[in-house]
Amino acid sequence: MTKGRIEAFSDGVLAIIITIMVLELKVPPGHDLAALQPLIPVFLSYILSFANVGIYWNNHHHMFQAVEHVGGWVLWANLHLLFWLSLLPFATGFVGENAFAGLPVAVYDVDLLMCGLAYFLLERALIAQHTPQSAFVRAIGKQWKDKASVALYLTALPLAFINNWAALACIVVVAASWVVPDRRFEGRAAAD
């Protein structure tokens, strides 16, 4: 299978995920600013989730620029990532509708942790498809940001039950660290 098919399928699934999330934003009754106030947590959770889906889409795109070919395990690893990302609309609604309470923040964090681990497994599956001298394998490098993200998600999990805002801050820090596309692949794909 060509990498273009996996990219197109992933793009479609991510577009559907964003569509589902925005459809969960319900129009409130009323016509003044007070009617919008109860939607603030829902809207903030949507912004955070939209940013996370965008980050995954952006980094997935950059990573696949260095990919030479894909195999069966890559397809399954990619589906695994898309599965966890497809749960974001639920986690987003749960955390937003409950104004960032502890358990919903923990559920949201677990979903993002699983997305991060699934992305890591996708990288591992792609490494197995390439030679050690390939642009892709050379670009992977140390993966410090991947490891730091998982560590912050793991920190946020118990923290959600102690201080939900501190847990949410960990989640926001992870997202902020990935806003700039993963530069490991950008230069390597162009150089080879």
VENBEL-V14575 format. One record per helix or strand of 3 or more residues. SS is the DSSP state (helix for helix, strand for strand). FROM is the first residue (numbers start at 0). LEN is the number of residues. If there is no record, write none. Layout:
BEGIN
ss: (SS,SS)
from: (FROM,FROM)
len: (LEN,LEN)
END
This chain:
BEGIN
ss: (helix,helix,helix,helix,helix,helix,helix,helix,helix,helix)
from: (2,32,39,71,87,101,134,143,163,182)
len: (21,5,26,15,10,27,6,19,15,9)
END
